[in-house]
Amino acid sequence: MVLEHLFPEDWLERKSRFAFLLGTGYSAIGLLIASTLFPSDPALVALAFTALLLLPELDKIFSIEERQEHMDRKKVSWKELLKDDWDVIKIYLFLFFGVFFVYLAGSMLLPSLTANELFREQLEIRGAGLSETISGQAAFTSSTFWDLLSNNFLVLVAIFIIALLTGDGGVFLLIWNASVWGTIFGVTARSAAEFSSVFSLLPLSLILLAVLPHTIIESLAYILANISGGIISKDVLLEKFESKRFFKVLRFNLYLLIAALVVLLIGAVWETIVLNNFTFYQEIIQQSFLV
């Protein structure tokens, strides 16, 4: 593919922050292509195009990691595996927030009619989830924690299984979550600003103050699950099944999956605290549905 040769093979590993630009650029291109070719329902198509654009770069990242590990036949240390995975984690985080930023900016800056058409699928999730906060139901009850944890757990398991089966396919669900969060936060801030007759950056700043910590935590959990499944998937092809090295890498990545579950638990706890105690966030959500 042409995209595989646009950048040096290891440029993302050397400069992981450039992954943010890659995420913003490819998601913007995906939205442009989808809105042009599929104007009636571009939301999921845009994400599919974005994932297709990202896959060559992500495949190179995993290939580099696998070649490095494959060539080092002497010894595999946990420290080296953790260092390699941390480099990949940073790349995924920057990619994630690159996509997040595009959908956040688009939902705030585009005309309302255009945004409603372009982000239809994401806005349906907003309507199904956040609207219940107006009547004081669901989002602010004692069952919030288990609802959040069960939903997020299903997403994490789906990402792990898809990555295990396809290697890099979990990226679609990752960027889907980035697009949902970006759209929901952007539309909520925009609508609350219209209701209160204030500049939209004010409610946006308050929203990000409340949600950014658990957004980072939950995205990290999904990324860990994706890396764990992807490396296990590709390691099966590179290693002899009964080799000591195979089981060491397998065991490490299963521990990585357990770490993802722990991080997910922490994220659900923090999100529950936010929903139950950050009254300014509740008020912003309620105002956004009164426009």
N, C-alpha and C positions, 0 to 999 in steps of 0.2 A: 504493500500500500504506500501511496505517496506520503501520507501523514507520518509514517514511521521514519521517514528520512528528512523531515523538516527540521528536527532538532538532534543534537548529539545524543548518542545512546544513553549516556549516564548523566545528562544535564539536570534532571529532576533530583537525582540523588545528591548531586553536588550543591544544588541551589533549590532546596525543597520549597522555599517560599514562592518560587515561580509557578508552582502548582496552583496558587490562587489565581494568577492571571490565566492559566490554562482553563480552570474551572469557569471563570467569568466569560472568557472568550468563546469556549465551546458551547456553553449553555445559551449564550446570546445567539450564536449561529444556529443552534438547534431550534430556538424559538422562532427565529426569522424563517428558516426553512419550513417548519411546521405550519406557521401562520400563512405562508405563501401557498403551499401545496395542499394543506388540509385546513382551510379557514373555518370550516364548520365545527371541528373538534380537535384543536391542535395540542391540547394539554399533554396527553400521554405520548403523542407522536414526538413532541419536542424533547421529552426526556429520553425517548428511544434514540433519537438522532444524537443527543448529547452523549449518551452512553457509548454509542458506536464510535464517536469521535475520540472518546477517552480511552477506549479499550486498547488501541495500539500502544499508547504510552504506558498503560498499566501492565500490559503483557511484557513489555521490555523490562519494567522494573522487576517483576517476578522472575523473568528469565535471567537477569543479572544476578539476583540473589541465588537462584538455583545453580547457576554456573559457578559462582564463588564457592558455594557449599560443596558442589559436586567435585570441584578440582582439589579441594582441601581434604585429602583422604587420611591425613595423619590423625587428626583429632577434632572433634566438634565440642566446643565448650558452650555452656549456657550463656556465658557473658557475651560471646560472639553472636549467638543467635538473638539475644535480646537487643544488642546493638543494631544488628541488621534490621530487625523488626521495628525498632524505634525510628529508623530512617524512613521506613515505609509508612509508619503511622503518621509521621509529620506530613508526608506527601498527601495522604488521604485527607487529613484534617484541612490542609490548605485547599485541596480540591473541593471538599465539602462546603467550606465557607465561601469559596468562589461562586459556586452555584447558588448558595443561600443568598449572597449579596445581590445577584442579578434578579432573583425573584422578589426579594425585598424591595429593591429599587423599582422594578417594573410595576409591582402592585401599588406603589405609592405615587409614581410619576406618570404612568400612562393614563389616558382618559378612562373614566369608570367603565364605559361600555366595552372598550378594548380589553381592559384588564379582566372584566367578567367573562369575556369569551376566551381569552388566552389562558386564563387560570381556572377554568370552570371546575375541573376535577378537584383541585386543591380547595376551592371555595366551598364545595359541597361538604368536605370534611369539616371545615370551619363551621358551617351552618349546623351540621349534625352534632358537633361536640360543644362548642362554646355558647351556643344560643341558650342552652339549658341554665346557664349561670344567671340569666335574667330573673328566673323564678326561684333561684336558690337551690336548684336540684343538681344532682350528679357531680358537678365539678367541685363542690364545696362540702361534700358529705364525708362521713367517716370511712366509707367504702372507696374513696378516691384512690388511696394507695394501691389497693388490690386491683382496681380497674386499670390504673396506669401500668402497674407491673405486669399484669397478664397481657395487655395489648403490646407493650414493648417487648415482652418475652417472645411473643409469637413473631414479631418482626425480626428479632435477633436470630431465632431458630431458622426462619426462612432465609435470611442472609447467609447463615452458615451452610445450610443444605445446598443452596444454589451455588455458593462458592466451591463447596466440596464437589459438586457434580460438574461444574463448568470452568472452575479456576478463577475467572474474573467476573462472572455474571452477577455477583452480589452488588456490583457497583450501581446497577439500575435501582435497586431498593435504597441504596445510600443516597443517591441524588434525588430520588423521589421524596425521601424524608426532608432533605435540604430544601427542595422546592415547596413542600407543604409548610414547613416552619417559616420560610421566608415570606411566602404569600400571606399566611395567616397573620403574622406579626405586622407586615406592611399594611394590609387592609384594615386591621384593627386600629393601628395608629392613625391611618388616614381618616377613617370614619369617626373615631373619637375626636380628632382635631376639628372636623367639620361640625360635629355636635357642639363642641365647646368654643368654637370660633377662635382657636389658637393655632400657632404654627405647628405643623405636623411633627417637627423634630422633637417637640416637647413630650408628647405621649410616646413617641418612638423611643426616646431615651429612657423613659420610665419602664417601658415594656422590656427593653433589652437589659436593664438593670435587674429586673425580676427573673427573666427567662434565660439569659445567656449562660449562666453557670450550669443549669441542668441540660441546656441544649448541647454544650460542649461535652458534658459527662456522657449523655446518651449517645451522641455521635461517636464518641471514643469507644463505647461498648460495641456499637455496630461495626466499627472499623476493625476492632480486635477480632470479632467473630468472622468477618470477611477475610482477614489475613490468615487466621487459623485454618479456615476451610480451604482457602486457595493454595496455601503452601502444602497442606496435607495432600490435596488433590494432585499437585504436580510432583510432590516427592515420591508418590507411588510409582510414577513413570520413570523416575531417575534412579531409584534405589532398589536393591534386592529386598524382597519382603522380609526375609529372616535376618537381615544384617543388623548388627548392633547400632549402626549409625541411623538406620531407618527408624528403629524403635525410639532412639534418643530424640530425634527430630519430631517424631509423632507424639511422644510424651510431652515435649516442650509445648507443642502447639495445642494439645489438649488442655494443658495448664493455662495457655493463653485464652482458650475458650472459657475456662472457669473464671479467669480474671475478668473477662467480658461480662459474665453473669454478675459478678460482685459489683463491677462498675455500674451495671444496669440497675442493680438494687439501690445503690447510692443515689443514682439519678432520680429514681422513683420517689425516694424519701425526700429529696430536695424539692422536687416538683410538687409533691403533696404539701410541704411546708409553704411553698409559694402560694398555691391555690387556697389554702386555708387561712393564711395569715397576712398576706400582702393585700390589704384592703384597697390600696390605690390601683393595683392591677385589676382587681375585681370591678372597680368602678369604671376603669378604661374599657374593659370588655363590655360591660353593660351599656355604656355610652355609645359604643361602636354599633350596637344593634338598634339604637333608637333613631338613627339617621333616616 
